């Protein structure tokens, strides 16, 4: 069964995500969108994938839209490394998929 992935990613990261998807044989339809409290510019990607490829596609979005940050705290002598993410992803089943 095919799945539809809708990924809302930062505009600056969209090209990296699209290039990585094309590299593994996937394509995406995309639109510019704005949202959030600050009405920041984003790209919404629509990607139809086979269920077996879903984790690969999600991994690409995750890889290109997460940043590892190291923060030094006055309370803690050791720096703390954490991931911050900027993508929102929705996945649903496609009952029908046709190409014309």
C-alpha positions, -999 to 999 in steps of 0.1 A, spaced: 0 0 0 12 35 -8 16 61 18 14 99 15 40 119 34 34 156 39 65 172 54 66 209 64 102 219 63 121 251 67 126 269 33 164 268 37 164 230 41 139 221 14 164 220 -15 186 196 5 156 173 13 145 173 -24 180 166 -37 184 136 -13 149 123 -23 158 124 -60 191 107 -52 172 76 -40 146 77 -68 117 96 -52 101 128 -64 80 153 -45 54 180 -52 60 211 -31 44 244 -23 55 274 -4 37 278 29 37 301 59 28 292 95 36 292 131 37 321 155 61 341 134 46 332 100 79 319 88 84 308 52 83 270 48 80 245 21 54 217 22 65 186 4 41 159 -7 57 125 -13 39 93 -24 59 63 -13 55 25 -10 51 14 26 85 -3 24 102 30 15 85 51 42 113 49 68 139 58 42 120 89 32 114 99 69 151 94 76 160 118 48 136 145 62 149 138 97 186 140 86 182 173 68 159 191 92 175 183 126 205 201 140 228 189 168 236 217 192 260 218 221 252 242 249 273 251 278 255 258 310 266 278 339 250 253 363 267 223 347 305 222 340 299 197 311 285 209 277 252 193 268 245 181 233 209 179 221 190 177 188 166 204 177 141 197 149 123 219 125 101 196 104 66 185 110 56 153 91 22 138 85 17 103 70 -15 87 58 -26 57 37 -34 63 0 -64 43 -10 -58 52 -47 -28 65 -66 -28 71 -104 -5 87 -129 -17 100 -162 
